Structure formats: C-alpha cells, structure tokens
Amino acid sequence: MTDPRYVSAELLIQELSSYLKENVKEITPPEWASFVKTSTGKERLPIQNDWWYTRSASILRKIYIFGPISVESLRTIYGTRKRYGKRLEHHVKGSGSIIRKILQQLEAAGLVEKTKKGRILSKKGRSLINKLSNKLFNEIIKVRPELIKYRPGGGKIGGGPRTGRIKEKKA
C-alpha cells in the first residue's frame, strides 16, 4: 500500500473530505459551525461552506503522520499569527473546541482511538487513508509514468520486498 506521504497533501485532503462528507454519517458540522472562527487570530469566518469536512480530513492525515497526537499539539498546528496593530505579530493557537468535536466525531465513526499518549488511527482509519492514497498515487502514475519507481515494492504491480535484500539459500 502507498503511504500518504507519497501523495500530495492537498489532493489527499480533498479526496478524504469528499469521502467523509458522502459516506460517514457521524461526521456532521454542528449548528454553530457557520458562525465561528477557527482561531482567535483569524479576523473572518471560513469562506468554504464545507470547511468542517476539510478540517476533519486534515486532522485524520495529521494523526496518521504524527500520531499519537494530543489536542494541544493540534491546536498549535492549526494556529496562526495574530496581528496587534503596530505591535509585533504573535502565534496564537487554533480553536480547541473545534478540534475536540471533530475528534469525538471521528471516534464515533471508528476512525480514531484514544490512548494515554494521545489520539491514534484505528485499523479502519488507517485502511481508509491507505486505500485513498493508493488510489491517488495510481492516478498520478497514469499522468506521470516515471513516478512508478517510487511505489513501495520497487515499482512492481504486485508489490515485493521493501528492503530489496534477498537471502540466499544454502545448498
């Protein structure tokens, strides 16, 4: 399977957000989602109407890459620089409430699990992200066939040993 690190983050998040919107009924934006900012450093609301699904997909990808990860770490990742007029800008954290609600919905959908060290992906969540990233990587290979050498398994369609080292049999 192709790791999500081999696929563009933008493409994977778009594909994952559309999948979550269409197929996972547990993930729905709350009533207040159309009135809130995503950080205290932001001046306006999100422009997109379906920003909740995009943030959910982005959080799933972050958990895959950095997990186990805490809400506080995700707040730092989704933070921004706040302008203070003539004074210097400073980093402020993202909304913890939004992140917690999304994580609760992802847990209810069975995509994320809670541990003592933080949130990790369940087998179902890892399988979903691997499946979508593999699909996207195959589409990219159709456009640019020279990238087939970066497929895990050495470019073979059926896969193969990842280390490339072959043990010799003793006669």
C-alpha positions as CSV (number, residue, x, y, z in Angstrom):
1,M,0.0,0.0,0.0
2,T,1.1,3.5,-0.7
3,D,1.8,5.7,2.2
4,P,0.1,9.1,2.3
5,R,3.5,10.8,2.4
6,Y,3.9,9.8,-1.3
7,V,0.8,11.8,-2.3
8,S,0.2,15.5,-2.3
9,A,-1.5,16.6,0.9
10,E,-3.9,18.8,-0.9
11,L,-5.1,16.0,-3.2
12,L,-5.4,13.6,-0.3
13,I,-7.3,16.0,1.9
14,Q,-9.8,16.9,-0.9
15,E,-10.4,13.2,-1.6
16,L,-10.7,12.3,2.0
17,S,-13.1,15.2,2.8
18,S,-15.4,14.3,-0.1
19,Y,-15.4,10.7,1.2
20,L,-16.2,11.7,4.7
21,K,-19.0,14.0,3.5
22,E,-20.6,11.3,1.4
23,N,-20.0,8.1,3.3
24,V,-19.5,8.8,7.1
25,K,-22.8,9.9,8.7
26,E,-21.2,10.5,12.1
27,I,-19.2,13.5,10.8
28,T,-21.6,16.5,10.5
29,P,-20.9,20.1,11.3
30,P,-22.7,21.4,14.4
31,E,-25.2,24.2,14.2
32,W,-22.7,26.8,15.4
33,A,-20.1,25.9,12.8
34,S,-21.3,28.5,10.3
35,F,-20.8,31.3,12.9
36,V,-17.3,30.6,14.4
37,K,-13.8,31.5,13.5
38,T,-11.2,28.7,13.5
39,S,-8.7,30.6,15.7
40,T,-8.7,33.8,17.8
41,G,-6.1,35.1,15.4
42,K,-8.5,35.0,12.4
43,E,-10.5,38.1,11.5
44,R,-13.2,36.3,9.5
45,L,-15.2,33.1,9.3
46,P,-14.0,30.3,6.9
47,I,-15.0,31.0,3.3
48,Q,-15.9,27.4,2.3
49,N,-19.3,26.0,3.3
50,D,-17.9,22.5,3.9
51,W,-14.8,23.6,5.9
52,W,-15.8,21.1,8.7
53,Y,-15.1,18.1,6.4
54,T,-11.9,19.6,5.2
55,R,-10.6,20.1,8.7
56,S,-11.7,16.6,9.7
57,A,-9.8,15.1,6.7
58,S,-6.8,17.3,7.6
59,I,-6.8,16.1,11.2
60,L,-7.0,12.5,10.1
61,R,-4.0,13.0,7.9
62,K,-2.1,14.7,10.8
63,I,-2.9,11.8,13.1
64,Y,-1.6,9.3,10.5
65,I,1.7,11.2,10.1
66,F,2.4,12.4,13.6
67,G,0.2,10.2,15.9
68,P,-0.2,9.6,18.7
69,I,-1.0,13.3,19.0
70,S,-2.8,15.5,21.5
71,V,-5.4,18.2,21.2
72,E,-2.9,20.7,22.4
73,S,-0.5,19.8,19.6
74,L,-3.2,20.0,17.0
75,R,-4.1,23.5,18.4
76,T,-0.6,24.6,17.8
77,I,-0.5,23.1,14.3
78,Y,-3.8,24.8,13.3
79,G,-2.8,28.1,14.9
80,T,-2.0,31.3,13.1
81,R,-0.2,34.7,13.5
82,K,-2.3,37.4,15.1
83,R,-1.9,41.0,14.2
84,Y,-1.8,43.5,17.0
85,G,-1.9,46.7,15.0
86,K,1.5,48.4,15.2
87,R,2.9,45.9,17.6
88,L,4.6,42.7,16.5
89,E,2.6,39.7,15.4
90,H,2.5,36.6,17.7
91,H,1.4,33.0,17.2
92,V,-1.9,32.1,18.7
93,K,-3.3,28.6,18.9
94,G,-6.3,27.3,17.0
95,S,-9.7,26.6,18.5
96,G,-9.6,23.6,20.8
97,S,-13.4,23.2,20.8
98,I,-13.5,22.6,17.0
99,I,-10.6,20.1,17.2
100,R,-12.2,18.2,20.2
101,K,-15.6,18.0,18.5
102,I,-14.1,16.7,15.3
103,L,-12.0,14.1,17.2
104,Q,-15.2,13.0,19.1
105,Q,-17.0,12.5,15.8
106,L,-14.0,10.6,14.3
107,E,-14.0,8.4,17.4
108,A,-17.7,7.8,17.0
109,A,-17.1,6.8,13.3
110,G,-14.5,4.3,14.4
111,L,-11.6,6.0,12.6
112,V,-9.7,7.3,15.6
113,E,-8.9,5.7,19.0
114,K,-7.9,7.4,22.3
115,T,-4.8,6.3,24.2
116,K,-2.9,7.7,27.2
117,K,-0.4,9.3,24.8
118,G,-3.0,10.9,22.6
119,R,-5.2,10.0,19.6
120,I,-4.1,7.3,17.1
121,L,-5.8,5.9,14.0
122,S,-7.8,2.7,14.3
123,K,-7.3,-0.1,11.8
124,K,-10.4,1.2,9.9
125,G,-9.0,4.8,9.7
126,R,-5.5,3.6,8.6
127,S,-7.1,1.3,6.0
128,L,-9.2,4.2,4.6
129,I,-6.3,6.6,4.3
130,N,-4.0,3.9,2.7
131,K,-6.8,3.0,0.3
132,L,-7.4,6.6,-0.8
133,S,-3.7,7.4,-1.1
134,N,-3.1,4.3,-3.1
135,K,-5.9,5.3,-5.5
136,L,-4.5,8.8,-5.8
137,F,-0.9,7.5,-6.4
138,N,-2.2,5.2,-9.2
139,E,-3.9,8.2,-10.8
140,I,-0.7,10.2,-10.6
141,I,1.3,7.4,-12.2
142,K,-1.1,7.4,-15.2
143,V,-0.3,11.0,-15.8
144,R,3.4,10.8,-15.0
145,P,4.6,7.2,-15.5
146,E,8.2,8.0,-14.4
147,L,7.0,8.1,-10.8
148,I,6.3,4.4,-10.7
149,K,9.8,3.8,-9.3
150,Y,8.7,5.5,-6.1
151,R,5.9,3.0,-5.5
152,P,6.6,0.8,-2.4
153,G,7.8,-2.6,-3.6
154,G,10.1,-1.3,-6.3
155,G,7.6,-0.4,-8.9
156,K,6.2,-3.9,-9.2
157,I,2.4,-4.0,-9.6
158,G,2.0,-6.8,-7.1
159,G,4.5,-5.4,-4.6
160,G,7.6,-7.1,-3.3
161,P,10.2,-6.9,-0.5
162,R,10.6,-3.4,0.8
163,T,14.3,-3.8,1.8
164,G,15.5,-5.1,-1.6
165,R,17.8,-7.6,0.2
166,I,17.4,-11.2,-0.9
167,K,18.6,-14.0,1.3
168,E,20.5,-16.8,-0.4
169,K,19.5,-20.4,0.3
170,K,22.3,-22.7,1.5
171,A,22.7,-25.8,-0.6
